[in-house]
Amino acid sequence: MSTASDSGAQRRGKAPAGERVADWADGRLGIYSLAKANMRKIFPDHWSFMLGEVCLYSFIIIILTGVYLTLFFHPSMEEVTYHGPYVPMQGVKMSEAFASTLDISFEVRGGLLIRQIHHWAALVFLCGMFTHMMRVFFTGAFRKPREINWLFGFLLFFLGMLTGFTGYSLPDDLLSGTGLRFIEGVFLSIPVVGTYISMFVFGGEFPGMDLIPRLYPVHVLLLPGIMLGLLVAHLILVFYHKHTQYPGAGKTEKNVVGMPLLPVYMAKAGGFFFLVFGVIAVVSAIATINPVWTIGPYRPDQVSTGAQPDWYMGFAEGLVRVMPGWEITAWGHTLVLGVFIPIVLFPLVLFAIGLYPFVESWITGDKREHHILDRPRNAPTRTAFGVAWLTAYFVMLIGGGNDLWATHFHLSINSITWFVRIGFFVGPVLAFIATKRICLGLQRRDRDKVLHGRETGIIKRLPHGEFIEVHEPLSQDQLFALTQHEQPEPYEIGPEVDENGVKRKIKRSQKLRSKLSKGYYGGDNIIPKPTREEYHEITSGHGHH
């Protein structure tokens, strides 16, 4: 005899399949509590935060298209004779790697489009990383507790450069072979161990038979695996730390104002993924990149003219091209400084940005947590450093393409080389000075807007004949945004003698820190914010014109 509860269960029937699967997974993985804690997590809504999403989505596109390409690519340097559908190459001897690249481009359905999407997505990924890191740098988002996340992002950018280089070297075409020949020269310029490194990497004399088979697992397995781990760690820390947000009314160091992850943010993020994918696909369909069939297979006795690496390697290329051909010969050995100095300088310039958060923290002595972003104008020294670094980077990009600049604009290549040599040292200094003055000018403008209001463009004539421009008082939200930032005092060493008149022992590091701190917060580097008394004196006494 059935009970009332049994009959109720029969009327209701079984739970939906999705609900039963969810219950089964929750009983073993605890998904419900995890989702409850994180799915309603608040994210701020600002267009600049989409830069990180562009990097994430382009990385996913790279993985998806890369898996497809691995099904058809043959990473072998064995010599074959081409008899495929591309007529100009028929009968030409080439490596299996190059021949399979031609097959992907002309015989595999959708293969050329996938190759194009893969390459363009890699460029977008690194460009997005570059722009995203600059946004984080200029707004001070790298400060405590996000220094480790900054390092993760920096390593992702650096590994992305290496992955991109190994990727466009795999087809074994004349352009990529020229780049690998350049890398061999880099290895050989390293004192003492350079020859051994070159022989180990290439498996013998360049080009050898082992390079492509060795680059292949590095490109498709090792570097992407490390990057995937860094990316997951990066996202975990983004979830763990509160998301940074721009200053505004109601926004403090202890809250986040924005939208929940589900459903609003996830819906927008999903749509944005398909938008990024669509844009990359359209660009790939209409703009050819790396047409290896027009370049031909690599041959050690040939070199391609107008050879240019992808943009992210242009800085290193420029350093080598504009460096004087200095050499030192001693004890029967030659040290090629014209190559060795640039390959040492290139990572140093990059790592200077990677280590900057720790340098600034030491200079300023700021150990607090920061979740409100800086306006770049309110940190003029940091902003000036960033613009100086970008100036040096882009000057060297010109050096990396000095031959194309010369041919396209009918200029002397020697003049361009000397311009880059001088600009590499002078340009960042001028950019630093100009950026700092612009930031200070913007601070003065903000101070004037707080005290006198916004210019309306309306001209008014007073009874005694004077013409003035009418100013409109700012709203409370605008006043808060312009005055919420802190203006710390520079680090002071203190008196040289203690209370007993004994001379204190002051370390050189303390003196250096004091001088650098004054460069950040000294009198000429910060425009004082208007005080409450100044504001009330102007607004209550005479009002706004």
GUZA-247957 format. One record per residue (C-alpha): residue in three letters; x, z, y. Coordinates in steps of 0.05 Angstrom, whole numbers, padded with zeros to 5 digits, always signed. Layout:
# residues N
ALAXZY;...
//
This chain:
# residues 545
MET+00000+00000+00000;SER+00031-00022+00066;THR+00035+00024+00125;ALA+00015+00010+00197;SER+00087-00001+00218;ASP+00098-00051+00162;SER+00037-00091+00184;GLY+00062-00088+00256;ALA+00129-00116+00235;GLN+00094-00171+00197;ARG+00052-00189+00258;ARG+00114-00191+00302;GLY+00156-00229+00252;LYS+00232-00231+00253;ALA+00272-00226+00316;PRO+00297-00292+00345;ALA+00361-00319+00312;GLY+00401-00312+00377;GLU+00381-00239+00384;ARG+00399-00224+00312;VAL+00468-00257+00320;ALA+00479-00218+00384;ASP+00460-00153+00350;TRP+00506-00169+00291;ALA+00565-00184+00338;ASP+00552-00123+00382;GLY+00552-00077+00321;ARG+00622-00101+00304;LEU+00654-00118+00370;GLY+00618-00076+00422;ILE+00602-00138+00464;TYR+00541-00108+00498;SER+00577-00050+00531;LEU+00634-00096+00552;ALA+00585-00147+00581;LYS+00545-00093+00616;ALA+00607-00068+00650;ASN+00634-00136+00673;MET+00579-00188+00676;ARG+00552-00158+00740;LYS+00620-00152+00772;ILE+00618-00172+00845;PHE+00661-00230+00871;PRO+00667-00246+00946;ASP+00641-00314+00968;HIS+00693-00353+01008;TRP+00715-00425+01001;SER+00790-00407+00995;PHE+00777-00370+00930;MET+00759-00437+00898;LEU+00833-00457+00900;GLY+00846-00411+00841;GLU+00787-00442+00804;VAL+00815-00512+00815;CYS+00879-00489+00781;LEU+00840-00459+00722;TYR+00796-00519+00712;SER+00852-00570+00718;PHE+00891-00529+00666;ILE+00831-00533+00619;ILE+00828-00608+00630;ILE+00902-00614+00615;ILE+00893-00577+00549;LEU+00832-00619+00528;THR+00864-00686+00544;GLY+00931-00664+00515;VAL+00900-00648+00448;TYR+00870-00718+00446;LEU+00936-00751+00463;THR+00974-00713+00409;LEU+00931-00748+00357;PHE+00963-00815+00373;PHE+01032-00801+00402;HIS+01093-00808+00357;PRO+01151-00765+00383;SER+01207-00806+00353;MET+01267-00843+00381;GLU+01272-00889+00322;GLU+01280-00961+00345;VAL+01223-01009+00331;THR+01204-01079+00354;TYR+01139-01083+00392;HIS+01084-01130+00366;GLY+01024-01101+00401;PRO+00971-01131+00446;TYR+01012-01126+00511;VAL+01043-01195+00511;PRO+01100-01184+00561;MET+01130-01131+00515;GLN+01124-01169+00450;GLY+01190-01174+00413;VAL+01223-01120+00456;LYS+01261-01065+00421;MET+01238-00996+00440;SER+01231-00925+00413;GLU+01170-00905+00373;ALA+01152-00857+00429;PHE+01147-00914+00479;ALA+01111-00959+00430;SER+01059-00906+00415;THR+01049-00896+00490;LEU+01034-00970+00496;ASP+00986-00965+00437;ILE+00950-00906+00470;SER+00944-00947+00534;PHE+00920-01013+00504;GLU+00893-01000+00434;VAL+00863-00930+00431;ARG+00792-00929+00458;GLY+00794-00891+00524;GLY+00867-00877+00514;LEU+00891-00902+00581;LEU+00838-00863+00619;ILE+00856-00800+00581;ARG+00930-00811+00597;GLN+00912-00819+00670;ILE+00867-00757+00671;HIS+00922-00717+00637;HIS+00974-00737+00688;TRP+00929-00729+00749;ALA+00904-00662+00725;ALA+00976-00638+00719;LEU+00989-00659+00791;VAL+00924-00625+00815;PHE+00942-00562+00776;LEU+01010-00555+00809;CYS+00983-00575+00878;GLY+00927-00524+00869;MET+00977-00471+00847;PHE+01021-00485+00908;THR+00962-00481+00956;HIS+00933-00420+00922;MET+00999-00383+00926;MET+01005-00399+00999;ARG+00935-00372+01012;VAL+00954-00308+00976;PHE+01019-00304+01014;PHE+00992-00315+01084;THR+00934-00266+01075;GLY+00977-00211+01043;ALA+00937-00212+00978;PHE+01002-00199+00940;ARG+01008-00127+00963;LYS+00997-00066+00919;PRO+00967-00066+00867;ARG+00975-00142+00858;GLU+01051-00151+00857;ILE+01051-00163+00782;ASN+00995-00214+00788;TRP+01035-00250+00841;LEU+01093-00254+00792;PHE+01047-00281+00738;GLY+01023-00335+00787;PHE+01094-00352+00808;LEU+01116-00358+00735;LEU+01056-00403+00721;PHE+01078-00449+00778;PHE+01150-00450+00754;LEU+01131-00463+00682;GLY+01082-00515+00705;MET+01139-00553+00737;LEU+01179-00550+00673;THR+01119-00572+00632;GLY+01105-00630+00678;PHE+01177-00653+00674;THR+01178-00650+00598;GLY+01111-00686+00597;TYR+01130-00747+00638;SER+01195-00751+00599;LEU+01160-00760+00532;PRO+01141-00835+00538;ASP+01216-00852+00539;ASP+01206-00906+00592;LEU+01260-00928+00640;LEU+01236-00881+00696;SER+01234-00818+00653;GLY+01300-00838+00621;THR+01331-00841+00690;GLY+01305-00771+00703;LEU+01335-00746+00638;ARG+01401-00779+00655;PHE+01398-00739+00720;ILE+01386-00675+00680;GLU+01446-00691+00637;GLY+01488-00695+00701;VAL+01460-00627+00721;PHE+01481-00596+00655;LEU+01551-00627+00659;SER+01561-00599+00729;ILE+01556-00527+00703;PRO+01627-00499+00697;VAL+01655-00482+00628;VAL+01590-00485+00588;GLY+01559-00548+00617;THR+01585-00594+00562;TYR+01561-00548+00507;ILE+01491-00543+00538;SER+01486-00619+00544;MET+01508-00630+00472;PHE+01459-00577+00448;VAL+01399-00604+00487;PHE+01410-00677+00471;GLY+01436-00667+00401;GLY+01501-00704+00418;GLU+01520-00755+00469;PHE+01465-00777+00516;PRO+01412-00802+00500;GLY+01419-00785+00426;MET+01363-00788+00375;ASP+01337-00717+00379;LEU+01314-00708+00451;ILE+01241-00733+00447;PRO+01228-00695+00381;ARG+01255-00633+00415;LEU+01217-00641+00480;TYR+01152-00653+00443;PRO+01141-00582+00414;VAL+01166-00552+00479;HIS+01115-00592+00519;VAL+01054-00585+00472;LEU+01066-00516+00443;LEU+01119-00471+00473;LEU+01107-00478+00548;PRO+01031-00485+00544;GLY+01028-00424+00499;ILE+01067-00382+00549;MET+01026-00408+00606;LEU+00961-00393+00570;GLY+00984-00322+00558;LEU+01003-00314+00631;LEU+00937-00344+00653;VAL+00897-00295+00610;ALA+00938-00237+00636;HIS+00927-00262+00707;LEU+00852-00265+00698;ILE+00850-00196+00665;LEU+00886-00166+00725;VAL+00837-00202+00772;PHE+00780-00167+00735;TYR+00817-00101+00731;HIS+00834-00098+00805;LYS+00779-00104+00856;HIS+00778-00174+00884;THR+00808-00181+00954;GLN+00761-00200+01011;TYR+00767-00222+01082;PRO+00754-00170+01137;GLY+00683-00163+01162;ALA+00626-00115+01174;GLY+00611-00071+01115;LYS+00675-00091+01078;THR+00723-00034+01063;GLU+00782-00019+01017;LYS+00733+00015+00969;ASN+00679-00038+00960;VAL+00670-00112+00948;VAL+00616-00152+00984;GLY+00593-00215+00948;MET+00554-00242+00889;PRO+00550-00217+00817;LEU+00587-00255+00763;LEU+00522-00269+00726;PRO+00482-00308+00740;VAL+00501-00332+00810;TYR+00576-00337+00806;MET+00578-00366+00736;ALA+00527-00420+00755;LYS+00568-00440+00816;ALA+00633-00438+00775;GLY+00604-00481+00720;GLY+00580-00533+00770;PHE+00648-00531+00805;PHE+00684-00544+00738;PHE+00645-00609+00728;LEU+00657-00628+00800;VAL+00732-00619+00791;PHE+00731-00657+00725;GLY+00690-00713+00757;VAL+00736-00720+00817;ILE+00798-00723+00773;ALA+00764-00773+00727;VAL+00745-00818+00785;VAL+00815-00815+00815;SER+00845-00830+00746;ALA+00799-00890+00738;ILE+00816-00923+00804;ALA+00889-00900+00818;THR+00940-00918+00765;ILE+00997-00869+00756;ASN+01059-00878+00713;PRO+01046-00950+00688;VAL+01101-00949+00635;TRP+01085-01020+00613;THR+01110-01048+00679;ILE+01173-01004+00677;GLY+01195-01019+00607;PRO+01231-00976+00554;TYR+01292-00935+00570;ARG+01360-00967+00562;PRO+01425-00930+00579;ASP+01453-00992+00613;GLN+01395-00998+00662;VAL+01365-00956+00717;SER+01298-00964+00753;THR+01298-00976+00828;GLY+01254-00933+00873;ALA+01255-00879+00819;GLN+01217-00818+00844;PRO+01198-00755+00806;ASP+01130-00723+00814;TRP+01122-00688+00881;TYR+01137-00618+00855;MET+01207-00639+00833;GLY+01220-00676+00898;PHE+01251-00614+00929;ALA+01306-00610+00876;GLU+01316-00686+00880;GLY+01324-00681+00955;LEU+01376-00626+00950;VAL+01419-00669+00905;ARG+01410-00733+00945;VAL+01431-00704+01012;MET+01486-00659+00986;PRO+01556-00686+01003;GLY+01595-00709+00942;TRP+01643-00651+00942;GLU+01688-00641+00882;ILE+01743-00591+00864;THR+01796-00610+00813;ALA+01840-00556+00783;TRP+01877-00547+00717;GLY+01853-00614+00693;HIS+01779-00598+00704;THR+01731-00623+00758;LEU+01677-00580+00789;VAL+01623-00626+00817;LEU+01596-00584+00876;GLY+01552-00641+00899;VAL+01507-00627+00839;PHE+01522-00555+00821;ILE+01506-00525+00890;PRO+01437-00557+00894;ILE+01417-00535+00823;VAL+01437-00464+00842;LEU+01402-00467+00909;PHE+01337-00495+00882;PRO+01317-00435+00839;LEU+01342-00387+00892;VAL+01295-00417+00944;LEU+01237-00411+00894;PHE+01253-00340+00872;ALA+01258-00318+00944;ILE+01183-00329+00948;GLY+01172-00297+00879;LEU+01207-00232+00899;TYR+01179-00229+00970;PRO+01124-00177+00956;PHE+01176-00126+00934;VAL+01221-00142+00993;GLU+01164-00133+01044;SER+01141-00069+01010;TRP+01212-00040+01016;ILE+01219-00061+01089;THR+01152-00035+01112;GLY+01150+00026+01067;ASP+01077+00011+01053;LYS+01058+00039+00984;ARG+00982+00040+00994;GLU+00932-00004+00958;HIS+00905-00062+00998;HIS+00840-00098+00982;ILE+00824-00125+01052;LEU+00862-00188+01069;ASP+00904-00198+01132;ARG+00890-00252+01182;PRO+00956-00291+01184;ARG+00961-00283+01260;ASN+00962-00207+01252;ALA+01025-00211+01208;PRO+01067-00259+01251;THR+01134-00246+01217;ARG+01106-00258+01147;THR+01068-00320+01170;ALA+01131-00347+01204;PHE+01171-00337+01140;GLY+01119-00375+01100;VAL+01117-00434+01149;ALA+01194-00435+01150;TRP+01195-00440+01074;LEU+01144-00495+01074;THR+01184-00532+01127;ALA+01247-00530+01085;TYR+01207-00553+01024;PHE+01176-00613+01059;VAL+01241-00633+01093;MET+01273-00637+01024;LEU+01214-00678+00999;ILE+01235-00730+01051;GLY+01306-00725+01024;GLY+01280-00736+00953;GLY+01250-00803+00975;ASN+01302-00824+01025;ASP+01307-00893+00995;LEU+01233-00906+01001;TRP+01231-00879+01072;ALA+01288-00927+01089;THR+01256-00989+01058;HIS+01184-00977+01080;PHE+01200-00957+01152;HIS+01263-01001+01161;LEU+01308-00941+01174;SER+01380-00928+01157;ILE+01387-00887+01094;ASN+01448-00853+01123;SER+01407-00832+01185;ILE+01352-00804+01140;THR+01404-00766+01099;TRP+01435-00734+01160;PHE+01366-00718+01188;VAL+01349-00681+01124;ARG+01416-00645+01122;ILE+01407-00620+01193;GLY+01332-00609+01186;PHE+01341-00565+01124;PHE+01378-00513+01167;VAL+01348-00525+01236;GLY+01276-00541+01217;PRO+01259-00473+01185;VAL+01289-00435+01244;LEU+01248-00475+01294;ALA+01186-00468+01251;PHE+01196-00393+01246;ILE+01202-00385+01322;ALA+01144-00431+01338;THR+01098-00400+01286;LYS+01113-00330+01310;ARG+01098-00348+01382;ILE+01033-00382+01361;CYS+01011-00320+01323;LEU+01027-00275+01382;GLY+00988-00323+01428;LEU+00928-00319+01381;GLN+00933-00243+01382;ARG+00931-00244+01458;ARG+00871-00290+01455;ASP+00835-00242+01408;ARG+00851-00184+01453;ASP+00823-00221+01513;LYS+00759-00240+01475;VAL+00748-00167+01455;LEU+00756-00142+01527;HIS+00722-00199+01565;GLY+00678-00233+01514;ARG+00671-00305+01492;GLU+00678-00363+01542;THR+00611-00398+01548;GLY+00633-00458+01591;ILE+00581-00439+01644;ILE+00608-00436+01715;LYS+00574-00388+01763;ARG+00583-00380+01839;LEU+00582-00310+01866;PRO+00549-00292+01933;HIS+00616-00290+01969;GLY+00633-00360+01945;GLU+00678-00346+01885;PHE+00669-00389+01823;ILE+00675-00354+01756;GLU+00662-00372+01683;VAL+00607-00332+01649;HIS+00631-00293+01588;GLU+00585-00273+01531;PRO+00597-00205+01499;LEU+00617-00208+01426;SER+00572-00180+01371;GLN+00592-00117+01335;ASP+00611-00158+01273;GLN+00658-00201+01315;LEU+00688-00141+01349;PHE+00701-00108+01282;ALA+00734-00170+01253;LEU+00781-00175+01313;THR+00801-00102+01315;GLN+00798-00076+01243;HIS+00871-00092+01226;GLU+00924-00038+01225;GLN+00986-00039+01269;PRO+01037+00006+01234;GLU+01097+00034+01269;PRO+01166+00008+01248;TYR+01209+00050+01202;GLU+01253+00099+01240;ILE+01318+00128+01213;GLY+01311+00192+01254;PRO+01363+00230+01293;GLU+01436+00221+01273;VAL+01446+00297+01270;ASP+01404+00350+01237;GLU+01377+00414+01268;ASN+01444+00448+01259;GLY+01482+00394+01296;VAL+01513+00366+01232;LYS+01518+00291+01229;ARG+01470+00263+01177;LYS+01494+00214+01125;ILE+01454+00150+01137;LYS+01459+00096+01084;ARG+01470+00024+01103;SER+01406+00005+01067;GLN+01368+00052+01114;LYS+01398+00019+01175;LEU+01382-00050+01147;ARG+01311-00029+01131;SER+01301-00001+01201;LYS+01324-00066+01234;LEU+01281-00109+01189;SER+01222-00063+01199;LYS+01227-00072+01274;GLY+01226-00146+01261;TYR+01157-00136+01230;TYR+01127-00083+01274;GLY+01173-00078+01335;GLY+01149-00084+01406;ASP+01158-00159+01413;ASN+01126-00175+01345;ILE+01057-00144+01354;ILE+01007-00149+01411;PRO+00973-00080+01417;LYS+00900-00080+01400;PRO+00852-00061+01457;THR+00835+00012+01454;ARG+00765+00041+01457;GLU+00779+00067+01527;GLU+00801-00001+01552;TYR+00739-00033+01523;HIS+00691+00017+01554;GLU+00727+00016+01621;ILE+00717-00059+01627;THR+00648-00066+01596;SER+00615-00005+01627;GLY+00647-00009+01697;HIS+00637-00082+01715;GLY+00604-00114+01655;HIS+00618-00184+01631;HIS+00615-00241+01681;
//
